[in-house]
C-alpha cells in the first residue's frame, strides 16, 4: 500500500513535467542523509526543536530525506509548482512518511497552496525562522498540517494608501492526521478529539518608505489559530463535534457554538483558540540594522485586552555586513507567568473575590482539545512550551506553560564556504496554572552548528548539550549531508 502511494506521487510529478508549456522552467531536487548520537535516552533540545518535526526525540537516530519540486512560469506573472518530500527515519512511529506534498498557484504576490507545506519567513513575520527561539504563533517546530492556504509571502504595497503602507496576511483551513500516532502514545485514561480541523489567519501592516529613503519601519499584526470539529473519545461529549459550514464561520469570527456544541463552547466560543499580537520596529542602514519585536500571547478575551500583562516573546535582532564573522545576533526573553491571574471563570462574586477574572489562561492547552496546540505531539508554537512528546506515562497536553526563558542566537561566516550558528538558552518552568510544579524545573541548552557548502553540497556538524532537571542532562553529536540541484526544463 505504501509503495503504491509513493508511486502515485512520482507519477503525478512526471505527468506535470510532461505537460509543461513551451517555456523555460526548472526542477529542484534534494537528498539529505543525517544522524545524531546522544547520551542517555533523549536527543538534546535544540537538535530536536525548530526542525519541522523531523528529528526524533529518542536518542541515536537517523533519517534519509528526498524531495523533488517542479516550478513552471506562464504568462509572465502566473506560476505554479508542485513538490513531494519523503522521509525515512528511525526510530519513529512510522519509519516512512510524507513530510511535504503540495501544489501551489501564484499570481504576483499572492499564493494558493494545497497540501502539506513547510513555511518559513512566509508566515513568521517578526521572528527569524533560522535564528529565533521560535515564533509564538506558528513556528517550524512540528510537521506541517495538510491545509488549503491563501497567503502573501511578502509585503504588498497598498496602492490606495501610497508608498508608505504595505500589507500581508493569510487565510487557511486544514485537518490533523495524527490519530493513529496518538493512540499509540496516550494512556487509556486520556480522552482527546480525533482528527480535529484547523483554521488560522493573519493580517499585518507595515509602515515603510517603499523607496528606502527613510531607515525606520514598523510592523503591527494579529494572528488567530483555532482547533474545531473532529470526534471526541470522551463519552461525556457527543462524539462528532460541530463541523458544518455555519460552524466554520463561528470559528472564523470567534463566536459561541450552537445547540450541538458542548456546554463550554456554548458559553465561550466554538473550538479552541490561540493567537498573538505582533509588533516590530526596525532601523536599517546600508551595512547594518537593528530590530526590536514583541509577540503578545492570546488565549481568550483577557489576552486580547492585555489583562495578561506582557506575557509573550520580546526580542532584539542586530545585523551587520561589516563583520561577516558575526552577521546576525538575536536576544530573546519569553515570559508567561501572568496568564491573566489565577481565576479562569469570568462570572463570579467580585465583592468576595476581587479581580478581573478570566485568568488561568493555560497557554496552548484546552479542556476538550486535550492534545493542545500540537501536531504529532510537537508544539506548533515556541518549543520552550515543552512539547507533549516529552510527557511521561502517555499524558497529553502541555505540562510546562508557566515559564520564563532567555535565549541567545548568533550566526556568521568564516569564509565564503564555511558558516556557523550558535543557540544558547536557559529556562525556568513552574508547571501550569492548574498543576503548578512543586519546585522550579530548569533547562539549560546549547548547540553549535558548522556548515560547509560547495557546488550544491552542504555538510553540517552539530554539537549540543542539555543541563538541568527538565528534561535532564544530555549531550549529542549530529552530522548531515545534503545535495541540492536545479535543472532547467525546456520544451
Secondary structure, DSSP 8 states (H G I E B T S, - for coil): -HHHHHHHHHHHHHHHHHT--SS-EEEEEEEEEEEEEESTTB--HHHHTTSTT-S-SBSSEEEEEEEEEEEEEETTTEEEEEEEEEEEEESSSSSEEEEEEEEEEEETTEEEEEEE---STTT--SS-TTTSS--SSS-SSS----EEEEE-SS-EE-TTT-TTEEEEEEEEEEE---HHHHHHHS-TT---EET-EEEEEEEEEEEE-TT--S-EEEEEEEEEEEEE--EE--TTS-SB---SHHHHHHHHTT----TTS-HHHHHS-SSEEEEEEEEEEEEE-SSEEEEEEEEEEESSHHHHTTTTTT-EEEEEEEEESS-GGG-EEEEEEEE---TT-S---SSS-TTTS-S-------TT--SSSTT-SEETTEESS-TTS--GGG-STT--S-S--SEEEEEEEEEEESSSSEEEEEEEEEEEEEE-SSSEEEEEEEEEEEEEEEEEEETTEEEEEEEEEEESSSS--EEEEEEEEEEEEEEEE--
